[in-house]
């Protein structure tokens, strides 16, 4: 007579494969989130600077001028440049959107353009508009502004 068989102990192949798939997925997701961005080439940086300068010096001036013409003033600091895309509360005469993309203006480095009214640099009756530039840090030499 054969002795009774003990149940097999251990991990099944299916459980091992599921664990390996979970580890691989977690590793992939972690690597995606923590991967260093590829730096821009000098040509890409020059193109981004030109794009930011065009927005800060020309496009924003045109949009803010239209906003001022329609409403009698500039967006207040609380509304900021959102006032170019959505009608601010309690502002009569708004005929926007003044910005073709219905979203907060973002610079080529993925940061919102900065806005101040009354202007610190352009005077109390004008707006200051700027980007932190390629280093994305405020108050550095690569900032791009309209003053």
Buried (B, 14 or more C-beta within 10 A) or exposed (E): EEEEEEEEEEEEEEEEEEEEEEEEEEEEEEEEEEEEEEEBEEEEBEEBBEBBBEBBBEBBBEBBEBBBEBBEEBBEEEBBBBBBBBBBEEBEEBEBBBBEEEEBBEBBBEEBBBBBBBBEEBEEEBBBBBBBBBEEEEEEEEBBBBE
